Amino acid sequence: MRVVILGATSGIATATARLYAAEGAALMLVARDAGRLEALRTEMLGLGAAACRTAALDLAAADPHSRLADLVEQLGGVDHIHIAYAIMPAQSLAAADLSVARSMMETNYVSTALWALAAANLLEAQGRGSLVVLGSVAGDRGRRRNFIYASTKAGVETLVEGIAHRFAGTALRAVVVKPGPTATAMTATSPPGRRMASAESVARVARAAAERGGPVQYAPRHWWWIMLVVRALPWWLFRRANI
Ligand SMILES: NC(=O)c1ccc[n+]([C@@H]2O[C@H](COP(=O)([O-])OP(=O)(O)OC[C@H]3O[C@@H](n4cnc5c(N)ncnc54)[C@H](OP(=O)(O)O)[C@@H]3O)[C@@H](O)[C@H]2O)c1
């Protein structure tokens, strides 16, 4: 099993990498912070990874097509590709300063979509493999609290579902995993007392998604039921709800 993880220093991605390492997979961990990558490399080898390479890269600035081919060549091939990076500045900041909104859109949607398309082309060319991309339950509806971030995640979901449709009937898989609120650095400033899933529980869904299930998967899975209700709320009720 050879696995590329883009955004490997994210809380959820690191938990996912640990699962693969414990299975003895060979890993290519990609993120911006070289120091944290080196610490992860040591940890993954300690957990049982067959190999662990790292690449320090700003994924929003790099050229996905050429860089992905290079990363996969260094790993000696690939079976699963996970895309797990994103940023979530405060909605008030992004609404007031459009350069902040632009940076979030470019990181969360434009660059993620281009890496996903590059991954889809690479997997298609080799005729097998899985692509797993992290979306969010936030992408299901435009809520006043975080609709700029949510719109980037809605875009990612549509794109990945489209890739899955393109892969239908082949040995290839594409899945968007949609976590609910999860305890990581991204939610560290959330009000205390808010219920959060653990990064490990979301990672288990992401790991399993590479092998089975549909193209859209909620994590933890009970979010499927919650979002079924939220999506069904009529506008007159939704606009009054402070969710
Ligand atoms: N946590 C939640 O509640 C939650 C809920 C739903 C969906 N998600 C989604 O799940 C995924 C993982 O979230 P998380 O909570 O695990 O995130 P996290 O712990 O906050 O980490 C985000 C990671 O993204 C990396 N990153 C941002 N921009 C990058 C760039 N241009 N190039 C390379 N790396 C970049 C950051 O690297 P640096 O450290 O270098 O900045 C950081 O490691 C994201 O797609 C997020 O939107 C999270």
The ligand as an SDF file (V2000), in Angstrom:
LIG
                    3D

 48 52  0  0  0  0  0  0  0  0999 V2000
  -11.7370   20.4170   11.9750 N   0  0  0  0  0  0  0  0  0  0  0  0
  -13.0190   20.4730   11.5860 C   0  0  0  0  0  0  0  0  0  0  0  0
  -13.9450   20.7460   12.3720 O   0  0  0  0  0  0  0  0  0  0  0  0
  -13.3670   20.1720   10.1550 C   0  0  0  0  0  0  0  0  0  0  0  0
  -14.7420   19.9950    9.8430 C   0  0  0  0  0  0  0  0  0  0  0  0
  -15.0980   19.7430    8.5340 C   0  0  0  0  0  0  0  0  0  0  0  0
  -14.1270   19.6410    7.5680 C   0  0  0  0  0  0  0  0  0  0  0  0
  -12.8050   19.8060    7.8830 N   0  0  0  0  0  0  0  0  0  0  0  0
  -11.8550   19.7110    6.7820 C   0  0  0  0  0  0  0  0  0  0  0  0
  -10.9450   18.6480    7.0520 O   0  0  0  0  0  0  0  0  0  0  0  0
   -9.6780   18.9770    6.5000 C   0  0  0  0  0  0  0  0  0  0  0  0
   -8.6300   18.8640    7.5760 C   0  0  0  0  0  0  0  0  0  0  0  0
   -8.9920   19.7610    8.6030 O   0  0  0  0  0  0  0  0  0  0  0  0
   -8.2270   19.7830   10.0020 P   0  0  0  0  0  0  0  0  0  0  0  0
   -9.2340   20.2710   10.9870 O   0  0  0  0  0  0  0  0  0  0  0  0
   -7.5250   18.5000   10.2080 O   0  0  0  0  0  0  0  0  0  0  0  0
   -7.1820   20.9380    9.6990 O   0  0  0  0  0  0  0  0  0  0  0  0
   -6.0430   21.6000   10.5950 P   0  0  0  0  0  0  0  0  0  0  0  0
   -5.6100   20.6830   11.6760 O   0  0  0  0  0  0  0  0  0  0  0  0
   -6.4690   22.9840   10.9280 O   0  0  0  0  0  0  0  0  0  0  0  0
   -4.8820   21.6860    9.5150 O   0  0  0  0  0  0  0  0  0  0  0  0
   -5.0240   22.3610    8.3240 C   0  0  0  0  0  0  0  0  0  0  0  0
   -3.7730   22.0440    7.5560 C   0  0  0  0  0  0  0  0  0  0  0  0
   -3.8510   22.6000    6.2490 O   0  0  0  0  0  0  0  0  0  0  0  0
   -2.5360   22.9990    5.9350 C   0  0  0  0  0  0  0  0  0  0  0  0
   -2.4950   23.9740    4.8630 N   0  0  0  0  0  0  0  0  0  0  0  0
   -3.2360   25.0910    4.7270 C   0  0  0  0  0  0  0  0  0  0  0  0
   -2.8900   25.7280    3.5990 N   0  0  0  0  0  0  0  0  0  0  0  0
   -1.9160   24.9830    3.0260 C   0  0  0  0  0  0  0  0  0  0  0  0
   -1.1460   25.1310    1.8530 C   0  0  0  0  0  0  0  0  0  0  0  0
   -1.3010   26.1780    1.0350 N   0  0  0  0  0  0  0  0  0  0  0  0
   -0.2210   24.1820    1.5500 N   0  0  0  0  0  0  0  0  0  0  0  0
   -0.0470   23.1290    2.3790 C   0  0  0  0  0  0  0  0  0  0  0  0
   -0.7470   22.9300    3.5010 N   0  0  0  0  0  0  0  0  0  0  0  0
   -1.6600   23.8600    3.8240 C   0  0  0  0  0  0  0  0  0  0  0  0
   -2.0140   23.5990    7.2390 C   0  0  0  0  0  0  0  0  0  0  0  0
   -0.6230   23.6780    7.1840 O   0  0  0  0  0  0  0  0  0  0  0  0
    0.1890   24.7750    8.0560 P   0  0  0  0  0  0  0  0  0  0  0  0
    0.2800   24.1710    9.4210 O   0  0  0  0  0  0  0  0  0  0  0  0
    1.4890   24.8650    7.3290 O   0  0  0  0  0  0  0  0  0  0  0  0
   -0.5990   26.0390    8.0310 O   0  0  0  0  0  0  0  0  0  0  0  0
   -2.5170   22.5780    8.2410 C   0  0  0  0  0  0  0  0  0  0  0  0
   -1.6240   21.5130    8.4100 O   0  0  0  0  0  0  0  0  0  0  0  0
   -9.8210   20.3610    5.8760 C   0  0  0  0  0  0  0  0  0  0  0  0
  -10.1370   20.2240    4.5090 O   0  0  0  0  0  0  0  0  0  0  0  0
  -11.0090   20.9470    6.6140 C   0  0  0  0  0  0  0  0  0  0  0  0
  -11.6730   21.9410    5.8490 O   0  0  0  0  0  0  0  0  0  0  0  0
  -12.4030   20.0670    9.1530 C   0  0  0  0  0  0  0  0  0  0  0  0
  1  2  1  0
  2  3  2  0
  2  4  1  0
  4  5  1  0
  4 48  2  0
  5  6  2  0
  6  7  1  0
  7  8  2  0
  8  9  1  0
  8 48  1  0
  9 10  1  0
  9 46  1  0
 10 11  1  0
 11 12  1  0
 11 44  1  0
 12 13  1  0
 13 14  1  0
 14 15  2  0
 14 16  1  0
 14 17  1  0
 17 18  1  0
 18 19  2  0
 18 20  1  0
 18 21  1  0
 21 22  1  0
 22 23  1  0
 23 24  1  0
 23 42  1  0
 24 25  1  0
 25 26  1  0
 25 36  1  0
 26 27  1  0
 26 35  1  0
 27 28  2  0
 28 29  1  0
 29 30  1  0
 29 35  2  0
 30 31  1  0
 30 32  2  0
 32 33  1  0
 33 34  2  0
 34 35  1  0
 36 37  1  0
 36 42  1  0
 37 38  1  0
 38 39  2  0
 38 40  1  0
 38 41  1  0
 42 43  1  0
 44 45  1  0
 44 46  1  0
 46 47  1  0
M  CHG  2   8   1  16  -1
M  END
$$$$
